[in-house]
């Protein structure tokens, strides 16, 4: 096993995985130098970062050499770096969420960035998309547009996107990496890009390394207004409250929604506790909602609106587009409500369990 294969194996150890294909090897070779790969394959996995001194004692690297390599990888979005106990500590980032997103947050347009976009796109359609984004254990969930929530009903805090944003201690705004990747591929949709949000411990790293900019809750809410006006879907970690991101997504570029629209895997994202309800008498078949729907649950056949509510993720984007007030969100029956995981550990363990079950031979 050479050093690039060792890095591939290491990336596949994360709960999100990284299928070891020729496409992944090309990505790893494009991102890591040989010397970086030699050290990267010996690192612990994020979030279990190690102080520099411990990495050196364990691997035999001289501190100056190790630090230079680790800092270079951190600046490229390959390694997470933060101070721990008065000393810099490092850990390898997963391919997703982590390395992939960071490569396209800075809106680079150079030839290397374009080549990398093509490599990731090829990897997505060669099986990584289905395996990384299409698990039964959804790692992302839909948060509905808050003003479209039905009145007079109890609503959980995790269902109110604006309250979630106001409740975050640390926040940063960054470019939509998925839409930027698609622009590099010549497949951009023209929707707003600086609408993706980072929260929690990752903020300092992303800001200090130039991947995002620190913002206030008020600026975040203004970005949310821009996203909603453009018909984008709010997605976040499938967690109750300690979220690390809110992405504002389109079905044409987003890895998660694209798994629904392109790979035909409707469970790739956890739907919200709501679903679409239609007042047939009020509906004018104008088609505005179908144009807005990011998961193709609504479409026009001639002059008639068609719908497949099994595909509805309860985002409320179509409701906000309806001028005849024919659409509204209604709460799903309790049996259909998907509750977010209490903690990141609970979510990670569920993903690990599912991956382990898939690896078992048939009949076991």
C-alpha positions as CSV (number, residue, x, y, z in Angstrom):
1,X,0.0,0.0,0.0
2,X,1.5,3.3,-1.0
3,X,1.0,6.6,0.8
4,X,-1.9,7.7,-1.3
5,X,-3.7,4.4,-0.8
6,X,-3.1,4.8,2.9
7,X,-4.8,8.2,2.9
8,X,-7.7,6.7,1.0
9,X,-8.0,3.9,3.6
10,X,-7.9,6.5,6.4
11,X,-10.6,8.6,4.8
12,X,-12.8,5.5,4.5
13,X,-12.5,5.0,8.3
14,X,-14.8,8.0,8.9
15,X,-18.5,7.3,9.5
16,X,-19.3,9.1,6.2
17,X,-16.8,6.8,4.4
18,X,-15.0,7.3,1.1
19,X,-15.3,4.4,-1.4
20,X,-11.8,3.6,-2.6
21,X,-11.9,4.0,-6.3
22,X,-9.6,5.3,-9.0
23,X,-11.5,8.6,-8.9
24,X,-10.7,8.9,-5.2
25,X,-7.0,8.2,-5.8
26,X,-6.9,11.0,-8.4
27,X,-8.5,13.4,-5.9
28,X,-6.0,12.4,-3.1
29,X,-3.1,12.8,-5.5
30,X,-4.4,16.3,-6.5
31,X,-4.8,17.4,-2.9
32,X,-1.8,15.9,-1.0
33,X,1.9,16.0,-1.8
34,X,3.8,12.7,-1.2
35,X,5.3,14.2,2.0
36,X,1.9,15.4,3.2
37,X,0.3,12.0,2.5
38,X,3.0,10.2,4.5
39,X,2.0,12.2,7.6
40,X,-1.7,12.5,6.9
41,X,-2.2,8.7,6.9
42,X,-0.8,8.6,10.4
43,X,-3.1,11.3,11.9
44,X,-6.1,10.8,14.2
45,X,-9.5,11.4,12.8
46,X,-11.4,14.6,13.5
47,X,-12.8,15.4,16.1
48,X,-10.1,13.5,18.0
49,X,-7.3,15.9,17.3
50,X,-3.8,15.4,18.8
51,X,-1.3,18.0,20.1
52,X,1.8,18.4,17.8
53,X,4.1,17.0,20.5
54,X,2.1,13.8,20.7
55,X,2.0,13.4,16.9
56,X,5.7,13.8,16.8
57,X,6.4,11.3,19.6
58,X,4.1,8.8,18.0
59,X,5.3,9.2,14.4
60,X,9.0,10.1,14.8
61,X,8.7,13.4,12.9
62,X,10.8,16.4,13.9
63,X,8.5,19.1,15.3
64,X,9.5,21.7,12.7
65,X,8.9,19.4,9.8
66,X,5.6,18.1,11.1
67,X,4.3,21.5,11.9
68,X,5.1,22.8,8.4
69,X,3.4,19.9,6.8
70,X,0.3,20.1,9.1
71,X,0.0,23.9,8.6
72,X,0.2,23.5,4.9
73,X,-2.6,20.8,4.9
74,X,-4.7,22.9,7.3
75,X,-4.4,25.9,4.9
76,X,-5.6,23.6,2.1
77,X,-8.6,22.4,4.1
78,X,-7.3,18.8,4.5
79,X,-6.5,18.9,8.2
80,X,-8.4,20.5,11.1
81,X,-6.1,22.7,13.4
82,X,-6.9,24.3,16.7
83,X,-5.1,25.1,19.9
84,X,-5.6,22.5,22.6
85,X,-4.1,22.8,26.1
86,X,-1.8,25.7,25.0
87,X,-0.5,23.7,22.0
88,X,-1.6,23.4,18.4
89,X,-3.5,20.2,17.8
90,X,-4.4,18.5,14.4
91,X,-6.6,15.8,13.0
92,X,-7.4,14.6,9.5
93,X,-10.7,15.9,8.1
94,X,-13.3,13.6,6.5
95,X,-14.0,13.8,2.8
96,X,-17.5,14.9,3.7
97,X,-18.3,17.0,5.6
98,X,-14.9,18.6,5.4
99,X,-12.4,18.3,2.6
100,X,-14.8,18.5,-0.3
101,X,-16.6,21.6,1.0
102,X,-13.5,23.5,1.9
103,X,-12.0,23.1,-1.6
104,X,-14.8,25.2,-3.1
105,X,-15.6,27.7,-0.3
106,X,-13.0,30.2,-1.5
107,X,-14.5,30.6,-5.0
108,X,-11.2,29.8,-6.7
109,X,-11.5,29.6,-10.5
110,X,-7.9,28.6,-11.5
111,X,-7.3,25.5,-13.7
112,X,-6.5,23.3,-10.6
113,X,-9.8,24.2,-9.1
114,X,-11.6,23.3,-12.3
115,X,-9.8,20.0,-12.6
116,X,-10.7,19.2,-9.0
117,X,-14.3,20.0,-9.6
118,X,-14.3,17.5,-12.5
119,X,-12.7,14.9,-10.3
120,X,-15.3,15.3,-7.5
121,X,-18.1,15.3,-10.0
122,X,-16.9,12.0,-11.6
123,X,-16.4,10.5,-8.1
124,X,-20.0,11.5,-7.1
125,X,-21.5,9.7,-10.1
126,X,-19.3,6.7,-9.8
127,X,-20.8,5.6,-6.5
128,X,-19.7,8.1,-3.9
129,X,-22.9,10.1,-4.2
130,X,-25.1,7.0,-3.5
131,X,-22.9,5.7,-0.6
132,X,-22.0,9.1,0.9
133,X,-25.2,11.0,0.6
134,X,-27.8,8.2,0.1
135,X,-27.7,6.3,3.4
136,X,-30.9,5.4,5.2
137,X,-29.5,7.2,8.2
138,X,-29.9,10.8,6.9
139,X,-27.1,13.1,8.2
140,X,-29.0,16.2,7.0
141,X,-32.5,17.3,7.6
142,X,-34.9,19.8,6.1
143,X,-35.8,22.9,8.1
144,X,-39.0,24.6,6.8
145,X,-39.3,28.3,6.0
146,X,-40.4,29.6,9.4
147,X,-43.1,32.0,8.3
148,X,-44.8,29.1,6.5
149,X,-45.3,27.0,9.6
150,X,-48.9,26.4,10.5
151,X,-50.3,28.8,13.0
152,X,-51.7,27.7,16.4
153,X,-49.6,24.6,16.7
154,X,-46.7,23.7,19.0
155,X,-43.4,24.0,17.1
156,X,-40.1,22.6,18.4
157,X,-37.1,24.9,18.5
158,X,-35.3,22.7,16.0
159,X,-38.1,23.4,13.5
160,X,-37.6,27.2,13.6
161,X,-34.7,28.1,11.4
162,X,-34.5,31.8,12.5
163,X,-34.5,30.8,16.2
164,X,-31.8,28.3,15.6
165,X,-29.6,31.0,14.0
166,X,-30.3,33.5,16.8
167,X,-29.3,30.8,19.3
168,X,-25.8,30.2,17.9
169,X,-22.8,31.6,19.8
170,X,-20.3,31.5,16.9
171,X,-21.3,31.9,13.2
172,X,-19.7,32.5,9.9
173,X,-20.9,32.9,6.3
174,X,-19.3,31.2,3.3
175,X,-19.8,30.5,-0.4
176,X,-22.1,27.6,-1.4
177,X,-19.4,25.1,-2.4
178,X,-21.8,23.0,-4.4
179,X,-23.0,25.9,-6.6
180,X,-19.4,27.0,-7.0
181,X,-18.3,23.5,-8.0
182,X,-21.0,23.4,-10.6
183,X,-20.0,26.9,-11.9
184,X,-16.5,25.5,-12.4
185,X,-18.1,22.6,-14.4
186,X,-20.0,25.1,-16.6
187,X,-23.3,24.0,-15.0
188,X,-24.0,26.9,-12.6
189,X,-27.6,27.9,-11.9
190,X,-27.0,31.5,-11.0
191,X,-28.6,31.4,-7.6
192,X,-27.0,33.2,-4.7
193,X,-23.8,31.7,-3.4
194,X,-22.8,33.5,-0.1
195,X,-25.7,32.0,1.8
196,X,-24.1,28.9,3.5
197,X,-23.7,29.2,7.2
198,X,-21.2,27.6,9.7
199,X,-21.7,27.4,13.4
200,X,-19.9,26.1,16.5
201,X,-16.2,25.1,17.0
202,X,-15.5,24.9,13.2
203,X,-16.1,28.7,12.8
204,X,-12.7,29.8,14.2
205,X,-10.8,27.4,11.9
206,X,-12.8,28.3,8.8
207,X,-12.4,32.1,9.4
208,X,-8.7,32.0,10.3
209,X,-7.8,29.9,7.3
210,X,-9.8,32.1,4.9
211,X,-12.6,29.8,4.1
212,X,-15.4,31.9,5.6
213,X,-16.0,35.3,7.3
214,X,-17.4,35.9,10.8
215,X,-20.8,37.4,10.9
216,X,-23.6,38.5,13.3
217,X,-27.0,36.8,13.7
218,X,-28.6,39.8,11.9
219,X,-26.4,39.3,8.8
220,X,-27.1,35.6,8.9
221,X,-30.9,36.4,8.9
222,X,-30.4,38.8,6.0
223,X,-28.6,36.0,4.1
224,X,-31.5,33.7,4.9
225,X,-33.9,36.3,3.4
226,X,-31.9,36.2,0.2
227,X,-31.9,32.4,0.1
228,X,-35.7,32.2,0.7
229,X,-36.3,34.8,-2.0
230,X,-34.3,32.7,-4.4
231,X,-36.4,29.6,-3.6
232,X,-33.6,27.7,-1.8
233,X,-34.1,24.9,0.7
234,X,-32.8,25.1,4.3
235,X,-30.8,22.0,5.2
236,X,-28.9,21.4,8.5
237,X,-27.2,18.6,10.5
238,X,-29.8,16.0,11.5
239,X,-29.4,17.1,15.2
240,X,-31.7,18.7,17.7
241,X,-29.7,21.8,18.5
242,X,-25.9,21.7,18.3
243,X,-25.8,22.2,14.6
244,X,-22.6,23.0,12.6
245,X,-24.2,24.3,9.4
246,X,-27.3,25.5,7.6
247,X,-26.9,25.2,3.8
248,X,-29.4,26.9,1.5
249,X,-29.7,24.4,-1.3
250,X,-30.9,23.9,-4.9
251,X,-31.8,20.5,-6.5
252,X,-29.5,21.1,-9.4
253,X,-26.2,21.6,-7.6
254,X,-26.5,20.4,-4.0
255,X,-25.0,17.0,-3.1
256,X,-27.8,16.1,-0.8
257,X,-30.7,17.3,-2.9
258,X,-29.0,16.1,-6.0
259,X,-29.0,12.6,-4.5
260,X,-32.8,12.9,-4.6
261,X,-33.1,14.5,-8.0
262,X,-30.3,12.8,-9.9
263,X,-29.7,9.5,-8.1
264,X,-33.4,8.9,-7.3
265,X,-32.8,8.3,-3.6
266,X,-35.7,10.3,-1.9
267,X,-34.5,9.4,1.7
268,X,-31.1,11.2,1.2
269,X,-32.4,14.1,3.4
270,X,-34.7,13.7,6.4
271,X,-38.0,15.5,5.6
272,X,-39.3,18.1,8.0
273,X,-42.2,17.3,10.4
274,X,-44.5,18.9,7.7
275,X,-45.8,18.1,4.3
276,X,-47.6,19.9,1.5
277,X,-51.4,20.3,1.6
278,X,-53.3,21.6,-1.4
279,X,-56.6,23.4,-1.6
280,X,-57.8,22.1,-4.9
281,X,-60.5,24.7,-5.2
282,X,-58.1,27.6,-4.8
283,X,-55.3,26.2,-7.0
284,X,-55.1,27.9,-10.4
285,X,-52.5,25.5,-11.9
286,X,-50.2,28.5,-12.5
287,X,-47.1,26.5,-12.1
288,X,-45.2,28.9,-9.9
289,X,-44.8,26.3,-7.2
290,X,-43.5,23.7,-9.7
291,X,-40.8,26.1,-10.8
292,X,-39.7,26.5,-7.2
293,X,-39.8,22.9,-6.1
294,X,-36.2,21.7,-5.7
295,X,-37.0,18.0,-5.4
296,X,-39.4,17.6,-8.3
297,X,-42.4,16.8,-6.1
298,X,-44.4,19.2,-8.2
299,X,-44.4,19.6,-12.0
300,X,-46.5,20.7,-14.9
301,X,-48.0,18.4,-17.5
302,X,-49.4,20.8,-20.1
303,X,-51.6,23.2,-18.1
304,X,-52.2,20.9,-15.2
305,X,-50.2,20.8,-12.0
306,X,-49.0,17.3,-11.0
307,X,-47.5,16.2,-7.7
308,X,-45.9,13.3,-5.9
309,X,-46.1,14.1,-2.3
310,X,-44.0,11.0,-1.4
311,X,-41.1,13.2,-2.6
312,X,-42.1,16.2,-0.5
313,X,-39.5,17.1,2.1
314,X,-41.6,19.8,3.8
315,X,-39.4,22.8,3.1
316,X,-42.2,25.3,2.4
317,X,-40.5,26.7,-0.7
318,X,-43.6,26.1,-2.9
319,X,-45.9,27.6,-0.3
320,X,-44.0,30.9,-0.4
321,X,-44.4,31.0,-4.1
322,X,-48.2,30.5,-4.2
323,X,-50.1,33.7,-4.7
324,X,-53.5,32.1,-4.6
325,X,-53.0,30.7,-1.0
326,X,-53.8,27.2,-2.3
327,X,-50.8,25.7,-0.6
328,X,-49.8,25.3,3.0
329,X,-47.7,23.1,5.2
330,X,-49.5,20.6,7.5
331,X,-48.0,18.6,10.3
332,X,-47.3,15.0,9.4
333,X,-48.9,12.2,11.5
334,X,-46.7,11.3,14.5
335,X,-45.7,8.0,12.8
336,X,-44.1,9.9,9.9
337,X,-42.3,12.5,12.0
338,X,-38.5,12.0,11.8
339,X,-36.9,13.3,15.0
340,X,-33.4,14.6,14.8
341,X,-30.6,12.9,16.7
342,X,-29.9,14.2,20.2
343,X,-26.1,14.5,19.7
344,X,-23.5,14.2,17.0
345,X,-22.2,11.0,18.7
346,X,-25.7,9.4,18.4
347,X,-25.8,10.3,14.7
348,X,-22.3,9.1,14.1
349,X,-23.0,5.8,15.8
350,X,-26.1,5.3,13.7
351,X,-24.1,5.8,10.5
352,X,-21.3,3.5,11.7
353,X,-23.9,0.8,12.5
354,X,-25.5,1.1,9.1
355,X,-22.1,0.9,7.3
356,X,-21.2,-2.2,9.3
357,X,-24.5,-3.9,8.4
358,X,-23.9,-3.2,4.7
359,X,-20.5,-4.8,4.9
360,X,-21.8,-8.1,6.4
361,X,-22.1,-11.0,4.0
362,X,-25.7,-11.8,2.8
363,X,-27.5,-14.1,5.3
364,X,-25.6,-12.9,8.3
